[in-house]
Amino acid sequence: MSTTTATAAPKTVMQRFLDAVERVGNMVPHPVVIFLILIGIVIVLSAVLSLFGASVSFERINPDTHQVETASTEIRSLLTTDGIRFMYSSLIPNFMSFTAVGLMIVAMIGAGVAEESGLVTALIRKLVIVSPRWALTYILSFVGIIASIAADAGYLVLIPLAGIAYLAVGRHPLAGLALGFAAVAGAFTVNMLIKPLDAVLVEFTNDAAHLVDPNRSIGLASNVWFSIASVLLLTVVIAFITDRMIAPRLGAYDPKLAAEGTTTEQGAVLSEQETRGLRFAGIGLLALVAVFCLLTIPSGAPLRNPDTRELIGNSPFMNGLIALIMLVFLVTGWTYGVGAGTLKTLPEVIAAIEKSIKSLGGTIFLFFVLSQFVAYFTYTNMGTVMALSLSSALQAANIGALPLLLGFIVVVAIIDLLLTGAIAKWAIFAPVFVPLLMKLGVEPEAVLAAYRVGDSPMNAITPLNAYFALVVGFAQKYDRSAGVGTIVSLMLPYVIWMFVLWTALFAIWKMLGLPWGL
């Protein structure tokens, strides 16, 4: 990655270290080649560990029955008859079950129309015009964290928008991408609103708590106060790191670095056509909101939970939120195009969708290879055995409640480098640590809060995050030489400071005895 600086000031030790990380990281092969190598390593390692009989026994929560059951997990070799059959026959099922592919394609249906019509650029420039320059970073940081209400859609929408926003104010777009990635991925488990993930985590927590006290349960808002405080803290931390560390290191942006076809010119003033397009988009948005009000507000509305009638939490509305996001971009993009004169007919809209889907060819192929690696790694049980081995060692350490909680956060963070699914890890950790800490007088709300802290920051640096490669692709639009090392070097400061300061917030919260939620 090529960068320039406004002055000849010498680089700090941290900047030189990150430059070295970037150089080394960018020497690694293409991400597809990396995962092909990792697949080979998993195949060989699974055979070796299986030969030595590596296994572990543990209690877990059955995700279907929510009952605690005793299970034994051993390393499964991919070089046995069953393993070879699995690799041969699961090629397509592995790819089809990789939900990131479907989410990405559905989101791009709407995002492609919004981008091709010019709506995205106009909205970002409008945001730049009405927002004080100093506040833009904080606004994007906050919105990126809140974007987790829409599950993984924040990766596909907010991150590229942050890059465009930074470009619009004359700042380095890679700093915007880094800001968006840190906010969306590094704070994924907390929000100011209740989201579908909370329902699953709380249910598993209650199942584990009932092992000690059948009458002890927590609610959906059991971590709401800690989550709100975490969002505020992380908003400031992410914005501060971006302004004080990432942006100065990148320096001024040279548009000549951009890949062919990437738009790097951003006007400062909206034209009359763009202003009319935004008015049309606003009308289209209001009409869509009216439709969804009819589908959600009445007590018997079809998008409410058919049994409990709840809207927030486990409901069709929340579970299918990606459809709403697609429709918002599709409707507003089309209506903007009609108003601005950029997309007037249905064939033009379809052409915009086709163009956005075609641009995903390389990413879809990468996801195909990544899906095989994830499936093979899961099949071998190596991640589960490692997680349980670490948790057993921590459990046997015989330390106090707070040190045990802090150690738990560290273990979760380490495992998150290999197992990125928040639900899958909590299904393993909850029946181990919730009862253990409850016996030490720690409330289950605190254990769940600790899990949230450990599970998030590493998402922004592990290549096993399904969207890590996508962020590399976003970066290459603005800098052709960007690679894995570029993203790792950009994200390291975020990961380190978010983890340290968020853990400190947790420790202070616990020591002061503040309420975790409602």
N, C-alpha and C positions, 0 to 999 in steps of 0.2 A: 504494500500500500504506500502510495506516495503522499507526503504531507508537506505543507509549507508553514512557516511561522512568520508572524509579523515583525518579530525582533530576533536578534541573534543571541538572545539570552541562553545560557547553558541549560541543558536539560537536567532535571532532578534525578536522583538515584531511582525513584519509582518510575519515572518516564523511561529511563534507560533500560530498566528491568522489563517493563511492558513492551518496549521495542524489541528486546531480545526474545520475549515470549512470542511476539508476532512473527519474527523472522523464522524461529524454529517451527512454530505452528504452521506457517505457510509452506514449509518444506515438505509437509506430509502430503500424500497423494490425494486425489479427488475423493470426496466423501464416499462415493460408490465403492471405490477401491478399498477404502478404509474398512467399510462394513463387510466387504467380501473377505478381507483378511481376518476380521473379527469372527466371522462365521467359521472360518477354518480353525481359528484358535479354540472356539467353543466346542467344535466337533472333537478335536484332539484332547482337550482338557477334560471334557465329559467322559471320554473313554478311560483316561488315566485315573480320574477320581473314582469312577465307578469300579475300576479294577481293584482299588484299595478299600472299597466298601464304605465310602464316606456317606454318613446319614445322620439324622437328628430326629428326636421325638419332641412333640410340642402339643399345646392346646391351641385351637384356633376357632374362630367364629365361622360357621357355615354361612356363606352369603345368601343361600336360598332359604334355609330354615331359621337362621339367626340363633341357632343353638350352639353351645360350646361343645366341641368334640375333640377327642384325642387322636392325633394323627402321627404318623411316622413318615418322614421324607428322606429319600435317598437319592443320590446323584444318578440320573438316568443317562446312559451312554447313547450317543447318536450313531454309534458304529455297530450296534446290535441289529438283529433282524427287525425288531420293532422300531428302532430308531431310523433305520434306512427307509422302512415303509412310511414312517411319519414324514420324513423329509420329502419323499417322492409324491405322496398323495395329498399333502397339505399345502402345496405351493399356492394354489388359487385361494383356498379358504383363509390362509394366513393373510393374503393381500386384501381380500374382501372384508375381513374382520378388523382391518386396520382403520379405525374410525377417523383418523386424521385426514385420510384421502377424501372421504365423503364430505366431511366438514369443509375442507378446502374448496372442493368443486362447487358445493352449494353456495358458499359465501362468495365465490368469484362470479357466480351468475349475476348477483346483484352488484357486486363491487365493480365488475367489468363495465356494466352500463353506466354506473356513477362516474367511473374514471373516464370512459370514452366520451361521455357527454360534456365533461368539463366541470361537473358538480363538485368533485373532490377538491380540485384546484381552487375553485371559486370559494368554497366553504373555508378552506385553510387560509386563503388570503383575507377573507372576511374576519376570521378569528384573529389574524395578525393585525388587522386594521383596528379592531375594537379592543384588543388586549394590550396592556402595557408590555413593553418588550421584556422587562424583568419577570413578568408573571407567566409568560408562555411556557417556560420549562416546568413550573409548578402545576400549571393547569394540565399539561400533557401527562405529567407524573401521576397526578391524582386520578385523571380519567383512565389511565392505563391500569391502575390498581382496581378501580371500580369495574373495569371491563370484564373481570372474572365472573360477574353475574351472568354473562353470556357464554360461560364455559370457555372453550378453546377459540371462540370467534375473535377474541381480542388479539390473538397472534396474527390473524389474517387481515384485520382491519386497522387496529390502533398502531401497530408497529410501522407499517409503511406510511400511514398518515403522519406520524411523528417525524419521519424523514422528510416528507414533503413540507411540513410546517417549518422545519429548521432551514430548509433550502429557501423558503419564501422570505425569511428574514435575513438571508445572507450568511447563514451559519452552515457549518459542515453537516451535510445530511446524515453521515454515519454517526454523528453525535446524537441526532434525533432517533435513529434506529436503535442505538444502544440504550437510550433513555426509555424508549417504548418497550424493548425486550426486558429490561430490568424491572419495569413496572408491571408488565403483564405476567412474566414468568416468576420473578423473584418474590412476589407477594401474592401468589395465586390462591393461597388458602384463607386469606382474610378479606373482608369486605365490610362496608357499612350497611349492607343489605343482606337478608337471608337468601341463600342460593341453594340449588339442588344438592350440591356436594355436602352442605351442612347436614341435611337430613340423613344421609348415609353415614357420615362420621358419627353423628349423635346416636344413631341406632346401634352401631357397633359398640360405642362407648357404654351404652346402657346394658347391652348384652353381657359385656365384660364386668360391669359393676354389679350385676345381679349374682355373680359368682360369690361375692362377699356379702352383699345386702340385697335381697330380692325386692325390697321396697325402695331402693335408692335409684332414682332416675333423674336425668337432666333433660332440658328442653332445647328446642331449636335455637333459642337466643341465649344459650348458656355461656357463650363466649363473646357476646355482642359488645360489651364495654371494652374488653381487651382488644377485640378486632378493630373497633373504631380508633382506639389509641394507636394501634399498630399502623393503621392506614395513614393517620396524620404524621406519625414519626417517619414512616418509610417514604411518604411523599416528599418530605423535606430532605431526607438523606439522599434519595435518588436525584432530586433536582440539584442539591449542593454538589454531589460528586460530578454530575454532568457539567455544571458551570465552572467548577474549580479544578477538575482533573481531566475529564474526557475532552471537552472542547478545547482547552489550551494545548493539550497534547496533539490534537489533530490539526490545529491551526486553521488557516484560511482554505477554502475549498477551491480546487481547480476544476472547472467543468470539463476540461479536456480528458479527465480521467474516466468520465462516464462511458458506459457501454453504448454501442450504437443504438439509436432510437430512443434513448432516455431523455426526457424533457428536463432541462436544467434552467430554463429561463422562466422566471416568475415575475410578472408585472406587479406593481405596488397598488394600482388603482383598478377597481372593478369597472368594466365597460357598461354601457346602458343595456346591452343584450344580456350580459351576465347578471346584472341586477334584476332584470325581468325574469330570467331563468330561476333565480333564487326565490322570487315571489311565487312562481308556478310550483317550484319544489315545496315551498311551505304549504301551499294549498293541497298538493298531493299528500303530504305528510299528515295534515289535519284530517283528510278523508280516510286515510289508512288507520289513524288513531280512532276515528269514530267507529269504523268497522270492528276493530279489536275491542273497543269498549263494549260493543254488543256481544262479542264472543267471550268476554271475561267478567264483566261486572255483575250481571244478573246471577242470582243464587244457583240457578240451574244451567248456567252457561256451559257450552260444550267444552271449553278449555279449562274448566275447573276440575278438581279431583272428583270423579263420579261418586266416591264413597264419603269422603270427608268434606267435600265442597270447598276445600281450601284452594287458593290461587297461588300463593307463595309457598315454596317448598316442593313437595312431590305432587306435581300437577302436570297435565298435558301442556299447559302454557309454558311452564318453566322447562320441562323436558324437551320441548321443541322450539326453544328460543332462537335457534339458528335460523328457523324458517322466518320468524319475524324480522330478524336482521337482514336476511336476503331480500324480503319484500320491501323493507324500508329503503334500501339502496336502489332496488329495482324501480320502485314507484317514483321516488324522488329524483333518481337519475333520468328517468324517461320524461317526467314532467319538466325537469330543468331543461332537458334537451329540446322539448317543444317550445318552451319560453325563450330559450337562447338561440334557437334555430340550428342546433347542432345534431339533434336526433329527433326527426319528425315522424318517421314511419316505423311500423313494426319490423319490416325487413332490416332497417338500419339498427334497431335494437337487437335483433337476433344476430346480426353481423358483429356487434360489439361483444355479445356473449361468447360467440365462437372465437373471437380474437383473444379474449381473456383466458378461455379454456386451452387454446393452442399454446399459450405462453407457459402452461404448466407442464409441458411434456417432460422436461428434464427432472422436475420435482417429483412427478408421478413415478418416473423410473427409479429415482432415489428411494421413494417411499416403498416401492416394491421390494427392493433389496433390504431396506431397513425392517420391513415387516417380517421378512424371513429370519433376520437375525433375532428380533424380539421373540418370535415364536420358538426358535431353536433354543434360545437362552432360557425361556420359560419352561420348555419341555425338560431340560436337564435338571431343573430345581436348584441350580447353583446359587442363584440369588437368594432363594428361601433359606438354604442351608447357611449361607454367610450371614444373613440377617439374624437368624436364630442363634448362631454361634456367638455373635457380638452381644446380643441381648442377654444370653445366658451368662457371659462373662461379666456384664454390667450388673446383673442381678446378684451375682455371687460376690460382688465387691464389698458388700456390707458397709455402705456409707450412709450418711444422713439423707433426709428427704430431698432437700434442695440440691445438694451435689448429685444425687441420683437423677433428679429431673434434668439438670444441666448435662449430665452424662448421656441421658436419654436423647436430648436434643442433638448432641454430637453424633451419636450412633445413627439416628434417623437421617442426618445430613450425609453421612458417609454412604449409607445404603441408597440414598436418593440418586447417587451417581450411577447406580446400576439398575435400580427399580424406581422408575419415575411415577408410577401410578399411585396417587394418594390413597385411594380406596384399598388397593391390594395390600399395601404396606400396613395400613391400619388394621386390616383383618388379621394380620399376623401379630402386630405389636400390642393391640388393645387387650387381649386376654392375658398377656404376660405382665404388662406394666400397670394397667388400671387396678387390678386386684392387689398387686404388690404394693403400690403406693397408697392405696386406700387403707391397707393394714398399718401403714406408717402415719396415718392421719391426713393424707393428702386427698383433697376432693377430686373426683373424676373430671370436673371442669378444668382443673389445673393441668391434668395429664393431657387432655385434648388440646389445650392451649399450647403446651410444650411441643406437641406433635406438629401443630401448625407452624411453629417457628422453625423446627428442624426440617420440615418437608419442602419449604418453598425456595430459599435462596439458590440452592444448587441447581434448580431447574434452568437457571440462566447460563450455566456453564457446561452441563453434561451433554456430550454429543448424542446421548441416547434419548434426549428430549426430541420427540417426533418433529418439532418445529425448528430445531437448531439449524438444520440444513436449509430450511426455508429462509431463515434470517441471513444466512450466508448468501443465498440467492438475491435477497433484497439489497445487500451490501454491494454485490457485484454490479448492480445496475448503476451505482454511483462511482464505483471504483473497480475497474476491470481486474485489478491485481488482488483484490480482497479474497481471503480464504478463511479456513478454519482458524488459523492463528490470529487473524485480524479480529474475529469475533471474541475469541478467548481473551485476547489482550484487552479488548474494550470492556469485557464483562467482569474481569477479575476484581477491579476496585469495588464494583457494586456488590459482588458476592461477599467479599471479605467484610466490608463495612456494614452491609445489611445484616449479615449473620451476627457480627459482634454486637452491634448496637441493639438489634432486636432481641438477642439473648439477654443483654443487659436490662432492657425494658422488662422482659419476663421475670428476671431475678428480682428487680426492684418491686415489681407488682406483687410478687409472691411474698417478699419480706414485709411489705407494708400491709398485707392482708386485704388488698382491694378486691371488690367483687368482680368476678370474671364476666358475669352477664346477668341476665334476668332469670 
